[in-house]
């Protein structure tokens, strides 16, 4: 009997239940992650070990993975956050958008006076399309507080995917094994690149 959140749970029995009914579960990735956590209670498991399909079969292999990941400097990582734009570009796009707004207003005035030629009408449509492109670009690369957004990097995608998979699996387990599901839900932690069941 192992303890999860100071409550005793028959880990081996829980593993056997999950393995026995494995093919009836919809969220197989979540069940795989839960099985991995149950097989290694109290140990930090790198998510890359699951997503790269490495199997944590021995303590030496776990230690090797952990030491490799701890030596991995963020400066060497290809997954460092990368800004989607820079402030100079954003400033220039905003200036262009303001110019286009003024141009469209002038075209509207000409249209109201009946002075708009066909060429001017064509230029007005082009200006509106370009303005939409500028607005779309600014919406994509800046936050509401005018800060530059970052491209989502693979580590945060992996963490989000793992959390979603485990959440779906726990929701599915609640219908079959509510006690075990509650203990797993309260004991499993996924942060950054690590998963742990305590």
Secondary structure, DSSP 8 states (H G I E B T S, - for coil): -EEETTEEE-HHHHHHHHHHTGGG-S-HHHHHHHHHHHHTTTS-EEHHHHHTT----SHHHHHHHHHHHHT--TTT-TTS--BSS-HHHHHHHHHHHHHHHHHHHHHHHHHHHT---HHHHHHHHHHHHHHHHHHHHHHHHB-TTS-B-B---HHHHHHHHHHHHHHHHHHHHHHH-HHHHHHHHHHEEEETTEEEE-
